[in-house]
Amino acid sequence: TKSLLDIQAGFAKQMQALRALDYNILDVKARGWHDDHTKFKNGMKDLEVMMQNVINTAFDGVSTVFAGVELLEAFSSIATRDAIKRSVEHKTAEIYALFIADLNAVKKDFDANKKNPPMMHRDHPRYAGSAVWAKGRLLRIQRQKLKLEAQRLTPMREAEDARAQCVQLENALEEYIRKMYGDWIQTVESGLQKYLENSLMVRAQSVLDNHLDTTLMKRSKQGEAADAGALEQNFDKVLIRLFSEVAYWEKLRYEIPYVAMDITTHKERFRVMRENVMLVVRDYNSILQVLSTEERRLFQERIHFLDKKITPGLSKLKWASRGISEYIRECRKHCSDVRTLVFDFKAAKEQISRACR
């Protein structure tokens, strides 16, 4: 800003020198005009050099197309002299070269990772996550292209090259997204309601293929005493992935198959159900985790009573069954009673231990 103000002040000084001449500049007999005009032209050339230096300095820190276009917009409005116009055109070519370099970087990244794209978030599903990854790169180059097209920049060969490469890369990314959508459609099964027909919970010996129709909870396979008999939520991964795929394909504005949309409309209900089941899992496991093997024998009757209350979730109840909310409330109540008894026992045991030291 200071440099531009100095140039403005220098120009005003040169104009003031012309206005202050003590002779008529139209008088052909005036001998001083040639020297004064030459001095004025040299002053203008110096100001041109100063302006070119300002332009070069301003673009030294430019690393993005957006920043470059904003500077081009600012300098183009004051580029009226040929030397300044050439400087702006030269910087315009550099910005297009910067855009082409970014296109090449995106293309290199796309070619290297399209078979196994790095997910932007750990919860992104396989197909829609890949599409989101490609969409991010597509938006990256499209925003830069629109920024360049929004300004009336000088037509040049670099602009045509950048436009051709951009269109080619856009087509490749859009085709990749369509392919991911088509591949996902092929994985959507018919009759997804069958996953709601099996019991909600099973013992830990088998996971029953991790489908939604398996039980809500299962016994842990861990061999450690503290974890022996612990419960785990067993909501099927197939439908969890389906819900995630549908959510992201909707954001990408793709049509969702009816069979997938039909069950996805209940996604929130199943989410709440899973969270409630996890409450039972945590309550039950917290009791087992604080008891040693010997202490479990002491509380065997209470744990057996608790197992009887939990058994319906391991056998009869299904994800589409009625009365799950009441079942969870009852399980949590009994877990709370047993947990209070166990924690009181542990506190008393610790108190006795301290007294015997």
C-alpha positions in Angstrom: 0.0 0.0 0.0 2.8 2.4 0.9 4.5 1.7 -2.5 1.3 2.5 -4.4 0.8 5.7 -2.4 4.4 6.7 -3.3 3.7 6.0 -7.0 0.6 8.1 -6.7 2.4 10.9 -5.1 5.2 10.7 -7.7 2.7 11.0 -10.5 1.0 14.0 -8.9 4.4 15.6 -8.5 5.2 15.1 -12.2 1.8 16.5 -13.2 2.3 19.5 -10.9 5.6 20.2 -12.6 3.9 20.5 -16.0 1.2 22.7 -14.6 3.9 25.0 -13.1 5.6 25.7 -16.4 5.9 29.5 -16.9 5.4 29.4 -20.7 2.7 28.4 -23.1 3.3 24.8 -24.1 1.6 25.4 -27.4 4.0 28.1 -28.3 6.3 26.6 -31.0 8.9 29.2 -30.2 9.2 28.0 -26.6 12.6 26.3 -26.3 12.2 24.7 -22.9 9.3 22.3 -23.8 11.5 19.6 -25.3 13.6 19.3 -22.1 10.6 19.5 -19.8 8.7 16.9 -21.8 11.7 14.6 -21.8 12.0 15.0 -18.1 8.3 14.1 -17.7 8.6 11.0 -19.9 11.5 9.8 -17.9 9.6 10.3 -14.7 6.7 8.2 -16.1 9.1 5.4 -17.0 10.5 5.5 -13.5 7.0 5.2 -12.2 6.3 2.3 -14.6 9.4 0.5 -13.2 8.2 1.1 -9.7 4.7 -0.3 -10.5 6.3 -3.4 -12.1 8.3 -3.9 -9.0 5.2 -3.6 -6.8 3.4 -6.2 -9.0 6.3 -8.6 -8.8 6.6 -8.2 -5.1 2.9 -8.7 -4.6 2.9 -12.0 -6.4 6.0 -13.3 -4.7 3.9 -14.7 -1.8 1.1 -16.1 -3.9 0.7 -19.8 -3.5 -3.0 -20.3 -4.5 -5.1 -19.5 -7.5 -7.6 -17.6 -5.4 -5.0 -15.2 -4.0 -3.5 -14.8 -7.5 -6.8 -14.0 -9.1 -7.6 -11.4 -6.5 -4.3 -9.6 -7.2 -4.9 -9.8 -10.9 -8.3 -8.3 -10.4 -6.7 -5.4 -8.5 -3.9 -4.7 -10.9 -5.9 -5.2 -14.1 -8.1 -2.2 -13.1 -5.0 0.1 -13.1 -3.1 -1.5 -16.0 -3.5 1.1 -18.7 0.1 1.5 -20.0 1.6 -1.2 -22.2 4.4 -2.0 -19.8 2.0 -2.5 -16.9 -0.3 -4.6 -19.1 2.6 -6.8 -20.1 3.5 -7.4 -16.4 -0.1 -8.3 -15.6 -0.3 -10.6 -18.5 2.9 -12.3 -17.4 1.5 -12.8 -13.9 -1.7 -14.1 -15.4 0.3 -16.8 -17.2 1.9 -17.7 -13.9 -1.5 -18.1 -12.2 -2.6 -20.4 -15.0 0.6 -22.3 -14.6 -0.2 -22.5 -10.8 -3.6 -23.9 -11.7 -2.1 -26.4 -14.1 0.3 -27.5 -11.4 -2.6 -28.1 -9.0 -4.5 -30.0 -11.6 -1.4 -32.3 -12.1 -1.2 -32.7 -8.3 -4.8 -33.7 -8.0 -4.5 -36.1 -11.0 -1.4 -37.7 -9.5 -3.1 -38.1 -6.1 -6.3 -39.5 -7.8 -4.4 -42.0 -9.9 -2.3 -43.2 -7.0 -5.2 -43.7 -4.5 -8.4 -44.3 -6.5 -8.2 -48.1 -5.9 -7.9 -47.6 -2.2 -8.7 -44.0 -1.4 -7.8 -42.6 2.1 -11.0 -41.9 3.9 -11.5 -38.3 5.1 -13.1 -39.7 8.2 -12.9 -43.0 9.9 -16.7 -43.4 9.8 -16.9 -43.0 6.0 -18.4 -46.1 4.3 -16.5 -47.9 1.6 -18.3 -46.7 -1.6 -19.8 -43.4 -0.5 -16.6 -42.6 1.3 -14.6 -43.1 -1.9 -17.1 -40.9 -3.7 -16.8 -38.2 -1.1 -13.0 -38.3 -1.4 -13.3 -37.9 -5.2 -15.9 -35.2 -4.8 -13.6 -33.2 -2.6 -11.0 -33.2 -5.3 -13.6 -32.4 -7.9 -14.8 -29.3 -6.0 -11.2 -28.3 -5.4 -10.5 -27.9 -9.1 -14.0 -26.6 -10.0 -13.8 -23.8 -7.5 -10.5 -22.7 -8.9 -11.8 -22.9 -12.5 -14.9 -20.8 -11.6 -12.7 -18.2 -9.9 -10.6 -17.9 -13.0 -13.6 -17.8 -15.3 -15.3 -15.1 -13.2 -12.5 -12.6 -14.1 -12.1 -11.4 -17.6 -8.5 -12.4 -17.9 -6.4 -11.9 -21.0 -6.9 -14.9 -23.4 -3.7 -16.9 -23.8 -2.4 -20.3 -24.6 -1.9 -21.3 -20.9 -5.6 -20.6 -20.3 -6.6 -23.0 -23.1 -4.2 -25.7 -21.8 -5.6 -25.3 -18.2 -9.2 -25.5 -19.4 -8.6 -28.7 -21.4 -6.8 -30.4 -18.5 -9.5 -29.3 -16.1 -12.3 -30.7 -18.2 -10.4 -34.0 -18.7 -9.8 -34.4 -14.9 -13.4 -33.4 -14.1 -14.7 -36.1 -16.4 -12.4 -38.7 -14.8 -13.5 -37.8 -11.2 -17.2 -37.7 -12.1 -17.0 -41.1 -13.8 -15.2 -42.5 -10.7 -18.1 -41.2 -8.5 -20.7 -42.8 -10.8 -18.7 -46.1 -10.8 -18.7 -46.1 -7.0 -22.4 -45.5 -6.9 -23.0 -48.4 -9.4 -20.7 -50.7 -7.4 -22.6 -49.9 -4.2 -26.0 -50.5 -5.9 -24.8 -54.0 -6.8 -24.2 -54.7 -3.1 -27.7 -53.7 -1.9 -29.6 -56.9 -1.2 -33.3 -57.4 -1.6 -35.3 -58.5 1.4 -33.3 -56.6 4.0 -36.2 -57.1 6.5 -34.9 -60.6 7.0 -32.2 -59.2 9.2 -34.9 -58.3 11.7 -36.3 -61.8 12.1 -33.7 -63.4 14.3 -33.2 -63.1 18.1 -31.7 -60.0 19.4 -28.9 -61.6 21.5 -26.8 -64.7 21.6 -24.1 -66.1 23.8 -20.6 -65.4 22.8 -19.7 -68.7 21.1 -20.9 -67.4 17.7 -21.5 -64.1 16.1 -23.9 -65.5 13.5 -22.3 -63.7 10.6 -22.6 -60.3 12.2 -26.1 -59.7 10.7 -28.7 -57.4 12.2 -30.8 -60.5 12.9 -28.3 -61.8 15.4 -28.8 -61.0 19.0 -28.3 -57.6 20.6 -25.5 -58.9 22.8 -23.1 -61.7 23.0 -20.6 -63.1 25.5 -17.0 -61.9 25.0 -14.5 -64.5 23.8 -11.7 -62.9 25.9 -10.1 -65.5 28.2 -9.2 -63.1 31.0 -11.1 -63.7 34.2 -12.3 -60.1 34.4 -13.9 -60.3 31.0 -15.2 -63.8 31.2 -18.9 -63.8 30.5 -19.0 -60.1 29.6 -21.7 -58.9 27.1 -21.2 -57.1 23.9 -23.6 -55.3 21.6 -24.2 -57.4 18.5 -26.0 -55.0 16.1 -25.2 -56.2 12.6 -22.4 -54.4 10.7 -24.2 -54.9 7.4 -27.0 -52.5 8.2 -24.7 -50.1 10.0 -22.7 -49.8 6.7 -26.0 -49.5 4.7 -27.2 -46.7 6.9 -23.9 -44.9 6.5 -23.8 -45.4 2.7 -27.4 -44.1 2.3 -26.6 -41.0 4.4 -23.6 -40.0 2.3 -25.2 -40.9 -1.1 -28.1 -38.6 -0.1 -25.7 -35.8 0.6 -24.2 -36.4 -2.9 -27.7 -36.2 -4.3 -27.9 -39.7 -5.7 -31.0 -41.7 -5.9 -31.4 -44.3 -3.2 -32.9 -47.7 -4.0 -36.3 -48.3 -2.5 -35.2 -51.5 -0.6 -32.4 -49.5 1.1 -34.5 -46.4 1.8 -37.4 -48.5 3.2 -35.3 -49.8 6.1 -33.1 -46.7 6.4 -36.2 -44.7 7.4 -36.0 -46.6 10.8 -32.3 -45.8 11.2 -32.9 -43.4 14.1 -35.1 -45.9 16.0 -32.4 -48.5 15.6 -29.7 -46.1 16.7 -31.6 -45.3 19.9 -32.2 -49.0 20.4 -28.5 -49.7 20.1 -27.6 -47.0 22.5 -30.1 -48.4 25.0 -28.7 -51.9 24.7 -25.2 -50.5 25.3 -26.5 -49.2 28.6 -27.4 -52.7 29.6 -24.0 -54.0 28.4 -22.1 -51.4 30.4 -24.2 -52.0 33.5 -23.8 -55.8 33.4 -20.1 -55.7 32.5 -19.3 -53.2 35.2 -20.5 -55.8 37.8 -18.3 -58.6 36.4 -15.2 -56.4 35.9 -14.9 -55.6 39.6 -15.4 -59.2 40.8 -12.6 -61.7 41.0 -13.2 -65.4 40.2 -13.7 -66.2 43.9 -16.0 -63.2 44.5 -18.1 -64.2 41.5 -18.8 -67.5 43.3 -19.9 -65.5 46.3 -22.4 -63.6 44.2 -23.3 -66.6 42.0 -26.9 -66.5 43.0 -27.3 -62.8 42.2 -25.5 -63.1 38.9 -27.6 -66.1 38.0 -30.7 -64.1 38.8 -29.4 -61.3 36.6 -28.7 -63.7 33.8 -32.3 -64.9 33.9 -33.5 -61.3 33.5 -31.2 -60.8 30.6 -32.0 -64.1 28.9 -35.0 -62.8 26.8 -32.5 -60.5 25.0 -30.4 -63.6 24.2 -33.2 -65.7 22.9 -36.7 -64.3 22.3 -36.5 -60.6 21.6 -35.7 -59.5 18.1 -34.8 -56.1 16.7 -38.3 -55.6 15.4 -40.0 -56.9 18.6 -42.2 -54.9 20.8 -41.5 -54.3 24.4 -37.7 -53.8 24.1 -37.8 -50.5 25.9 -39.6 -52.1 28.9 -37.1 -55.0 28.8 -34.1 -52.6 28.9 -35.6 -50.6 31.8 -36.1 -53.8 33.8 -32.6 -55.1 33.1 -31.0 -51.8 34.1 -33.0 -51.7 37.3 -31.8 -55.2 38.3 -28.3 -54.4 37.2 -28.4 -51.3 39.4 -29.5 -53.3 42.4 -26.8 -55.9 42.0 -24.1 -53.3 41.2 -25.0 -51.4 44.4 -24.7 -54.6 46.4 -21.4 -55.5 44.8 -19.9 -52.0 45.3 -21.0 -52.0 48.9 -19.3 -55.4 49.4 -16.1 -54.1 47.8 -16.1 -50.9 49.9 -16.6 -53.0 53.1 -13.9 -55.4 52.0 -11.5 -52.5 51.5 -12.4 -51.1 54.9 -11.7 -54.4 56.6 -8.4 -54.7 54.7 -7.3 -51.3 55.9 -8.3 -52.1 59.5 -6.3 -55.3 59.5 -3.0 -53.7 58.4 
